[in-house]
Amino acid sequence: MKPGTVIESRFEILVKTGAGAGGWVFMGRDRQSGHSVAVKLLDPHESDFQRFERESALLTEFSHPGIVRYVAHGRIGSRRYLVMEWVEGQTLRERLIHGFTVRESIDVVCRIAEALAAVHERGIVHRDIKPSNIMFPAGLDDQIKLVDFGIARKVGQPSSMTRTGLIIGTPGYMSPEQVLGERHVDARSDVFSLGCILYACLCGRPAFVATHMASTLTAILFFDPARLDLLCPEAPGPIRDLVKRMLAKDPADRPSNAAAVAAELAGVIEVPDSLRRPFQPKVAPYSHQTPLANSFELMTTKTVGDPALRYPNEGAPVFVLASMDEELRGDRSEYDEYHGDEEVEDRAGPVRDIVTHHSGLSAVLADGTFVAMFPAGQSQAEQTIQAANCALELRRMVPLAPMVIGVGDFKPATTVLDRLVESLIEESFRGVLDDPPGTGGDDDTLPIRLDSSLSEFLAEKFDVSQEGKSHYLRPRD
């Protein structure tokens, strides 16, 4: 759309300010009010027009100073448009670069929580609370604007878009429920995301981050962030407790909604002086493992406090990762939408049962990656053998799924996870290129890629071979 174009004899297009896969964003002028506006224009070839219509409809429900103001929406021929107030300023993502004091962190997140409370009050879940969706209007440091309601949903309204392989939310700020691809989430999912923001403001680093998306999602499920009292010792006890509860793996252990969070933050009066911690986006050490139920449902036990399970100080977990999207999807096309998780759960159930039998914890990520973790707490040798036996039993059930095994070391957990994900990607590409590692037998069963740290030990007890620089665990005849 060219500058100077006028929509509905009212909204004049001035300049394009952004573009994405689904369309474009323009700065414009409302001739009726004289105010600047943001005009979102949907690509006419974009099939997901329902998301666009849903955002338009939801924004009409709000009249809150902390939520971007709706102006109008409609169609120009085959093109849909949405007009909102123009917010000139910086995002929280930009503000984090310079850091916040503890007092500033509490005040900023309290304002976000107050705006989000208005969303939750209407039974809506935003589902994408992250720093780039929070604006600071220019010259108004004491105000924020919550933006982008493109994937927001009414509580109880399932997402027809949700399917294995499609991520709803932003890795690093997704709740465990979103990581697992659950179709029904409530306000407590947003509370988890808000907890990630509060943690980032206080500590100057993300709660969960890794190079690869699957690594980040796995960390959200199985690890707690580094302790707040170590990274931000000035944080008062009530704030440390609140962050811990907001980031609980089980939704039942979190504050019920954003209004509850805002009330607790507003009640923190005495805060010591502190330095600003400039944001370091790639730093995310983890403190210890957290058990997760061997299903799509989160377990109801509390976050682990048993020092025997701490990582990396007192042991390291062993992971088995497998690319099972095709097995879980069944006969559906990669692009087919479906309206229930029953088929996926039916196929995942026997796989999870195998991991449970071998004393492991497992989950299927929303992107289709299957993750099994064997926590520290027994001898490293027993733990590794258990994981290898489990992987071989899984291999009999899914003979062609790319699969890798690796053990944590005394580096940040995501270093280990990234290395394993990279190996899994390599094995997946080998399958696509019809260049899988040799089976060493008459059947089509693929060997299991081993992290180099495990190959020597497992070679003493299992059939392990080497191809190039890679080591493989093979089923024995």
C-alpha positions as CSV (number, residue, x, y, z in Angstrom):
1,M,0.0,0.0,0.0
2,K,1.5,3.3,-1.1
3,P,1.9,6.4,1.2
4,G,-1.0,8.7,0.7
5,T,-3.5,5.9,0.3
6,V,-6.7,6.7,2.3
7,I,-8.7,3.8,3.8
8,E,-12.5,4.4,4.2
9,S,-12.0,8.1,3.6
10,R,-10.5,8.3,7.1
11,F,-7.1,6.6,7.6
12,E,-4.2,8.0,5.6
13,I,-1.2,5.8,5.1
14,L,2.1,7.6,5.8
15,V,4.9,5.1,6.0
16,K,5.5,1.3,6.3
17,T,7.0,0.5,9.7
18,G,7.1,-3.3,9.7
19,A,6.4,-6.5,7.8
20,G,5.9,-10.1,8.6
21,A,4.8,-13.4,7.2
22,G,1.1,-12.4,7.5
23,G,1.1,-8.8,6.3
24,W,2.4,-5.3,7.0
25,V,2.2,-2.5,9.6
26,F,2.0,1.2,8.6
27,M,2.0,4.4,10.5
28,G,-1.0,6.5,9.5
29,R,-3.1,9.5,10.4
30,D,-6.7,9.4,11.5
31,R,-8.2,12.4,9.5
32,Q,-11.2,12.3,11.9
33,S,-9.3,12.9,15.1
34,G,-5.9,14.1,13.8
35,H,-4.1,11.4,15.8
36,S,-1.4,9.1,14.6
37,V,-2.6,5.4,14.2
38,A,-1.1,2.0,13.5
39,V,-2.6,0.2,10.5
40,K,-2.2,-3.5,10.3
41,L,-2.9,-4.9,6.8
42,L,-3.3,-8.6,6.3
43,D,-1.7,-10.2,3.2
44,P,-4.6,-11.2,1.0
45,H,-2.9,-14.6,0.4
46,E,-2.6,-15.2,4.1
47,S,-4.9,-18.1,5.0
48,D,-4.9,-17.4,8.8
49,F,-7.4,-14.6,8.6
50,Q,-9.3,-15.9,11.7
51,R,-6.4,-14.9,13.9
52,F,-6.6,-11.4,12.5
53,E,-10.4,-11.2,13.0
54,R,-10.0,-12.6,16.5
55,E,-7.4,-9.9,17.5
56,S,-9.8,-7.2,16.1
57,A,-12.7,-8.5,18.0
58,L,-10.9,-8.9,21.3
59,L,-9.4,-5.4,21.2
60,T,-12.9,-4.0,21.0
61,E,-13.6,-5.3,24.5
62,F,-10.9,-3.2,26.2
63,S,-10.8,0.4,27.4
64,H,-7.7,0.4,29.7
65,P,-4.8,2.8,29.6
66,G,-2.4,-0.1,29.7
67,I,-3.8,-1.8,26.6
68,V,-3.3,-0.6,23.1
69,R,-6.5,1.2,22.0
70,Y,-8.7,-0.2,19.3
71,V,-9.8,2.3,16.6
72,A,-11.4,0.4,13.7
73,H,-11.2,-2.6,11.5
74,G,-12.7,-3.8,8.3
75,R,-12.0,-4.9,4.7
76,I,-10.9,-3.2,1.5
77,G,-11.8,-5.7,-1.2
78,S,-9.9,-8.9,-0.2
79,R,-7.7,-7.1,2.3
80,R,-8.5,-7.0,6.0
81,Y,-7.2,-4.1,8.1
82,L,-7.0,-3.3,11.8
83,V,-6.4,0.3,13.1
84,M,-5.1,0.9,16.6
85,E,-3.6,3.9,18.4
86,W,0.0,4.6,17.4
87,V,2.4,4.1,20.4
88,E,5.6,6.0,19.9
89,G,8.3,4.8,22.3
90,Q,10.4,1.8,23.3
91,T,9.6,-1.8,24.0
92,L,10.5,-3.5,27.3
93,R,13.0,-5.5,25.2
94,E,14.8,-2.3,24.4
95,R,14.6,-1.0,27.9
96,L,16.1,-4.2,29.3
97,I,19.4,-3.4,27.6
98,H,20.1,-0.7,30.1
99,G,18.7,-2.7,33.1
100,F,16.4,-1.9,36.0
101,T,16.9,-1.5,39.7
102,V,14.9,-3.7,42.0
103,R,12.4,-0.9,42.7
104,E,12.0,-0.1,39.0
105,S,11.5,-3.8,38.2
106,I,8.7,-4.2,40.7
107,D,7.0,-1.0,39.5
108,V,7.2,-1.9,35.8
109,V,6.0,-5.4,36.3
110,C,3.2,-4.2,38.6
111,R,2.0,-1.9,35.8
112,I,2.1,-4.8,33.3
113,A,0.2,-7.0,35.8
114,E,-2.5,-4.3,36.2
115,A,-3.0,-4.1,32.5
116,L,-3.0,-7.9,32.1
117,A,-5.5,-8.1,35.0
118,A,-8.0,-6.2,32.8
119,V,-7.5,-8.9,30.1
120,H,-7.9,-11.8,32.6
121,E,-11.0,-10.1,34.1
122,R,-12.8,-10.6,30.8
123,G,-11.8,-14.3,30.7
124,I,-9.1,-13.8,28.0
125,V,-5.6,-15.3,28.0
126,H,-3.0,-13.2,26.1
127,R,-0.7,-16.3,25.5
128,D,2.3,-14.2,24.2
129,I,3.5,-12.0,27.1
130,K,7.1,-11.1,26.3
131,P,9.2,-7.9,26.4
132,S,8.7,-7.0,22.8
133,N,4.9,-6.9,23.3
134,I,5.2,-4.3,26.1
135,M,5.6,-0.7,25.1
136,F,6.7,2.4,27.0
137,P,5.1,5.5,25.5
138,A,7.6,8.2,24.7
139,G,8.0,10.6,27.6
140,L,5.8,8.5,29.9
141,D,8.1,6.3,31.9
142,D,5.4,5.5,34.4
143,Q,3.1,4.0,31.8
144,I,3.1,0.8,29.7
145,K,1.0,-0.5,26.8
146,L,0.3,-4.2,26.3
147,V,0.1,-5.0,22.5
148,D,-0.3,-7.8,20.1
149,F,-3.4,-9.9,20.8
150,G,-3.0,-12.0,17.7
151,I,-3.0,-15.4,19.6
152,A,-5.1,-14.3,22.6
153,R,-8.0,-16.6,23.4
154,K,-11.1,-16.8,25.6
155,V,-10.5,-19.2,28.5
156,G,-12.0,-22.6,27.5
157,Q,-11.9,-21.8,23.8
158,P,-9.5,-24.3,22.3
159,S,-7.1,-23.3,19.5
160,S,-7.9,-24.9,16.2
161,M,-4.4,-24.0,15.2
162,T,-2.8,-26.1,17.8
163,R,-1.2,-29.3,16.5
164,T,2.0,-31.2,16.9
165,G,4.7,-29.1,15.3
166,L,3.1,-25.7,15.8
167,I,4.3,-23.5,18.6
168,I,1.8,-21.1,20.2
169,G,3.8,-18.4,22.1
170,T,7.4,-17.3,22.2
171,P,10.1,-19.8,23.4
172,G,11.8,-18.4,26.6
173,Y,8.5,-16.9,27.8
174,M,6.1,-19.9,27.3
175,S,4.5,-21.7,30.2
176,P,5.0,-25.4,30.6
177,E,1.4,-25.9,29.4
178,Q,2.2,-24.1,26.2
179,V,5.5,-26.1,25.8
180,L,3.4,-29.3,26.0
181,G,1.0,-28.0,23.4
182,E,-2.0,-28.0,25.7
183,R,-5.1,-26.6,24.0
184,H,-6.8,-25.3,27.1
185,V,-4.7,-22.8,29.1
186,D,-5.9,-20.1,31.6
187,A,-4.6,-16.9,33.2
188,R,-2.0,-18.8,35.1
189,S,-0.1,-19.4,31.8
190,D,0.2,-15.7,31.4
191,V,1.4,-15.5,35.0
192,F,4.3,-17.8,34.2
193,S,5.3,-15.6,31.3
194,L,5.0,-12.5,33.5
195,G,7.3,-14.3,36.0
196,C,9.9,-14.7,33.3
197,I,9.7,-11.0,32.7
198,L,10.0,-10.1,36.4
199,Y,13.0,-12.5,36.6
200,A,14.7,-10.8,33.6
201,C,14.1,-7.3,35.0
202,L,15.6,-8.2,38.3
203,C,18.5,-10.4,37.2
204,G,19.5,-8.9,33.8
205,R,19.2,-12.3,32.1
206,P,16.5,-14.6,30.9
207,A,15.0,-17.3,33.0
208,F,15.2,-19.8,30.1
209,V,17.2,-19.5,27.0
210,A,19.2,-21.7,24.6
211,T,20.4,-21.7,21.0
212,H,17.8,-24.1,19.8
213,M,14.1,-23.8,20.4
214,A,13.8,-27.4,21.5
215,S,16.5,-26.9,24.1
216,T,14.7,-23.8,25.5
217,L,11.4,-25.7,25.7
218,T,13.1,-28.7,27.4
219,A,14.7,-26.3,30.0
220,I,11.3,-24.8,30.8
221,L,9.9,-28.3,31.5
222,F,12.8,-29.8,33.4
223,F,14.9,-27.1,35.0
224,D,14.4,-24.1,37.4
225,P,16.3,-20.9,36.6
226,A,19.3,-19.9,38.6
227,R,18.4,-18.8,42.1
228,L,17.2,-15.3,42.4
229,D,19.0,-14.7,45.7
230,L,22.3,-15.4,44.0
231,L,21.8,-13.3,40.9
232,C,19.8,-10.5,42.6
233,P,20.6,-10.6,46.4
234,E,18.9,-7.2,46.9
235,A,15.5,-8.6,46.0
236,P,13.3,-8.7,49.1
237,G,12.1,-12.0,50.4
238,P,8.5,-11.5,49.3
239,I,9.7,-10.8,45.7
240,R,11.9,-14.0,45.7
241,D,8.9,-16.0,47.0
242,L,6.6,-14.4,44.3
243,V,9.0,-15.2,41.5
244,K,9.3,-18.8,42.6
245,R,5.5,-19.2,42.7
246,M,5.0,-17.5,39.3
247,L,7.6,-19.8,37.7
248,A,6.1,-23.0,39.3
249,K,5.8,-25.8,36.8
250,D,2.4,-26.7,38.2
251,P,-0.2,-24.0,37.4
252,A,-1.9,-24.8,40.7
253,D,1.1,-23.5,42.6
254,R,1.1,-20.1,40.8
255,P,-0.9,-16.9,41.6
256,S,-4.4,-17.4,40.1
257,N,-4.2,-14.4,37.7
258,A,-2.5,-11.1,37.0
259,A,-4.6,-9.2,39.5
260,A,-3.2,-11.4,42.3
261,V,0.3,-10.6,41.1
262,A,-0.3,-6.9,40.9
263,A,-1.7,-6.9,44.5
264,E,1.4,-8.7,45.8
265,L,3.8,-6.4,44.0
266,A,2.0,-3.3,45.1
267,G,2.3,-4.5,48.7
268,V,6.2,-4.5,48.6
269,I,7.1,-1.1,50.0
270,E,10.6,-1.5,51.6
271,V,13.1,-2.1,48.8
272,P,16.9,-1.6,49.2
273,D,19.0,0.4,46.8
274,S,20.4,-1.7,43.9
275,L,22.3,-1.4,40.7
276,R,20.9,-1.8,37.3
277,R,21.8,-5.0,35.6
278,P,22.1,-4.6,31.8
279,F,20.4,-7.5,30.1
280,Q,22.5,-10.5,28.9
281,P,20.2,-12.4,26.5
282,K,22.4,-15.5,26.1
283,V,23.2,-16.3,29.8
284,A,20.9,-18.8,31.5
285,P,22.4,-21.1,34.1
286,Y,20.0,-23.5,35.8
287,S,19.9,-24.5,39.4
288,H,18.4,-28.0,39.5
289,Q,16.1,-30.4,37.8
290,T,12.3,-30.4,38.3
291,P,10.3,-33.6,37.9
292,L,7.6,-33.6,35.3
293,A,4.7,-36.1,34.9
294,N,5.2,-38.7,32.2
295,S,2.3,-37.3,30.2
296,F,0.9,-34.2,28.6
297,E,-0.5,-33.3,32.0
298,L,1.7,-31.5,34.6
299,M,2.3,-33.5,37.7
300,T,0.9,-32.1,41.0
301,T,4.1,-32.5,43.0
302,K,6.1,-29.4,44.0
303,T,9.3,-28.2,42.5
304,V,12.2,-30.4,43.6
305,G,13.9,-29.5,46.8
306,D,15.8,-32.7,47.2
307,P,19.5,-31.7,47.0
308,A,20.3,-35.2,45.5
309,L,18.6,-33.9,42.3
310,R,20.6,-30.7,42.0
311,Y,22.3,-29.9,38.7
312,P,25.1,-29.3,38.0
313,N,26.5,-29.4,41.6
314,E,25.5,-32.9,42.6
315,G,25.1,-34.9,39.4
316,A,23.9,-34.5,35.8
317,P,20.9,-35.8,34.0
318,V,20.9,-38.1,31.0
319,F,18.7,-37.2,28.1
320,V,17.1,-39.2,25.3
321,L,15.7,-37.0,22.5
322,A,13.8,-38.3,19.5
323,S,12.1,-36.7,16.5
324,M,8.7,-38.4,16.6
325,D,6.5,-35.9,14.9
326,E,5.5,-38.3,12.1
327,E,4.8,-41.1,14.6
328,L,2.7,-38.9,16.8
329,R,0.9,-37.3,13.9
330,G,-0.1,-40.6,12.3
331,D,-1.8,-40.4,9.0
332,R,-2.4,-36.6,9.2
333,S,-0.6,-34.4,6.7
334,E,2.0,-32.0,8.3
335,Y,-0.4,-29.2,7.5
336,D,-3.6,-30.8,8.6
337,E,-5.4,-29.1,11.5
338,Y,-7.1,-31.2,14.1
339,H,-9.4,-30.3,16.9
340,G,-8.4,-32.8,19.6
341,D,-5.3,-34.2,21.3
342,E,-6.7,-37.7,21.7
343,E,-4.8,-39.2,18.7
344,V,-1.5,-37.7,19.8
345,E,-2.0,-38.9,23.4
346,D,-2.9,-42.4,22.3
347,R,0.3,-42.7,20.3
348,A,2.5,-41.0,23.0
349,G,1.1,-43.1,25.8
350,P,3.0,-46.3,25.2
351,V,6.2,-44.4,24.5
352,R,5.9,-42.6,27.9
353,D,5.1,-45.9,29.6
354,I,8.5,-47.3,28.4
355,V,10.3,-44.3,30.0
356,T,8.4,-44.6,33.2
357,H,9.3,-48.3,33.4
358,H,13.0,-47.3,33.2
359,S,12.5,-44.6,36.0
360,G,12.7,-41.7,33.6
361,L,10.6,-38.6,33.1
362,S,9.2,-37.7,29.7
363,A,7.3,-35.2,27.7
364,V,6.3,-34.5,24.1
365,L,7.1,-30.9,23.2
366,A,4.7,-28.8,21.1
367,D,7.1,-29.1,18.1
368,G,6.9,-32.9,18.2
369,T,10.2,-33.6,19.9
370,F,10.1,-36.4,22.4
371,V,12.2,-35.8,25.5
372,A,13.1,-38.3,28.2
373,M,15.2,-37.3,31.2
374,F,16.8,-39.6,33.7
375,P,17.5,-37.5,36.8
376,A,20.7,-37.6,38.9
377,G,20.1,-39.3,42.2
378,Q,21.7,-42.7,41.5
379,S,25.2,-43.6,40.3
380,Q,26.0,-42.1,37.0
381,A,26.8,-45.5,35.6
382,E,23.3,-46.9,36.6
383,Q,21.6,-43.8,35.3
384,T,23.4,-44.1,32.0
385,I,22.7,-47.8,31.5
386,Q,19.0,-47.2,32.4
387,A,18.8,-44.5,29.7
388,A,20.5,-46.7,27.1
389,N,18.2,-49.6,27.8
390,C,15.2,-47.3,27.6
391,A,16.4,-45.9,24.3
392,L,16.8,-49.4,22.9
393,E,13.3,-50.4,23.9
394,L,12.0,-47.2,22.4
395,R,13.9,-48.0,19.2
396,R,11.9,-51.3,18.9
397,M,8.7,-49.3,19.0
398,V,9.8,-46.5,16.7
399,P,12.5,-48.1,14.5
400,L,13.0,-45.1,12.1
401,A,12.7,-42.1,14.4
402,P,16.0,-40.1,14.7
403,M,17.2,-40.5,18.3
404,V,20.1,-39.3,20.4
405,I,21.4,-39.9,23.9
406,G,23.6,-37.6,26.0
407,V,24.6,-36.8,29.5
408,G,24.8,-33.5,31.2
409,D,28.2,-32.2,32.4
410,F,29.3,-29.3,34.6
411,K,28.4,-26.7,32.1
412,P,25.1,-24.8,31.8
413,A,22.3,-27.3,31.1
414,T,21.5,-25.7,27.8
415,T,25.0,-26.4,26.5
416,V,24.2,-30.1,26.8
417,L,20.7,-29.7,25.4
418,D,21.9,-27.6,22.4
419,R,24.6,-30.2,21.6
420,L,22.0,-33.0,21.6
421,V,19.5,-31.0,19.6
422,E,22.2,-30.3,17.0
423,S,22.9,-34.1,16.8
424,L,19.2,-34.8,16.4
425,I,19.0,-32.3,13.6
426,E,22.0,-33.9,11.9
427,E,20.4,-37.4,12.1
428,S,17.1,-36.0,10.8
429,F,18.8,-34.5,7.8
430,R,20.6,-37.7,7.1
431,G,17.2,-39.4,7.0
432,V,15.9,-36.8,4.6
433,L,18.9,-37.2,2.3
434,D,18.6,-41.0,2.4
435,D,22.0,-41.2,4.1
436,P,21.2,-42.8,7.4
437,P,23.9,-44.5,9.4
438,G,24.2,-48.2,8.5
439,T,22.0,-50.6,10.4
440,G,24.4,-53.4,10.5
441,G,21.6,-55.9,10.1
442,D,18.9,-57.0,7.7
443,D,16.1,-54.8,9.1
444,D,15.6,-51.1,8.7
445,T,16.1,-50.2,12.4
446,L,18.3,-47.2,12.8
447,P,21.1,-47.0,15.4
448,I,20.9,-44.4,18.1
449,R,23.3,-41.5,18.0
450,L,25.5,-41.2,21.2
451,D,27.0,-38.1,22.6
452,S,30.8,-38.6,22.6
453,S,30.9,-38.4,26.4
454,L,29.0,-41.7,26.6
455,S,30.5,-43.8,23.9
456,E,33.5,-45.2,25.7
457,F,31.5,-46.2,28.8
458,L,28.6,-47.8,26.9
459,A,30.9,-49.7,24.6
460,E,31.8,-51.9,27.5
461,K,28.2,-53.1,27.9
462,F,26.4,-52.4,24.6
463,D,27.0,-52.7,20.9
464,V,28.6,-49.3,20.0
465,S,30.1,-48.5,16.6
466,Q,31.7,-45.4,15.1
467,E,31.0,-43.8,11.7
468,G,33.2,-40.9,11.0
469,K,33.2,-38.8,14.1
470,S,29.9,-40.1,15.3
471,H,29.2,-43.0,17.7
472,Y,26.0,-45.1,17.6
473,L,24.3,-47.5,20.0
474,R,22.8,-50.5,18.1
475,P,20.3,-53.1,19.1
476,R,21.9,-56.5,19.6
477,D,20.6,-59.5,17.8
